[in-house]
Amino acid sequence: MTPRVHRSFLIRTLCAIYEYCGKTTHCHVAPENIAKLFPRHLRGQVYDALHQLVREGLVYEKPHGKGRKSYGLTREGVELALTYCVE
């Protein structure tokens, strides 16, 4: 079971995916690339945040071969990212 992540960190993770993908729901990003946008001491929390965002329905998980996964925004995730991430 993954630990709960603070809401502000979830929004930062959502914004990081939005930086890579923009307004589309067809783009998906490897978790390693999302984690690169954070300081080293916070990179472990990115994976916990991704799992929590998947449970909340804001991010989808796309499986690839050999157990690897990538993550993209759902429609609800794009709407929330537009309210929090766009400057």
Steps between C-alpha positions, in 0.01 A plus 500: 500500500640836400504783755280806459670796336432864585251669267744773390753236390227322302427823317872553431518148355190563289657822371820314413303261279318798351837660415592194294162429341303823483122488457489158333395171657688295239850575631663281764828549683737261677510554878879547484453804278238647733731447797782689324304823545526468881796529738673171579371476855136517376521256211379202704183687587424548129427129461267504802328809360451332162332200663271728698411706191411178317271400789333843488441470124710802400777297332486175303760226500615347171684170532795420273708187463705352785292665773579859404224760515440853382249757618275753327224742594131411488240761403444582865876530548530743209217714640663511845841573346353790306371657821821451704790488253431761235655834582 
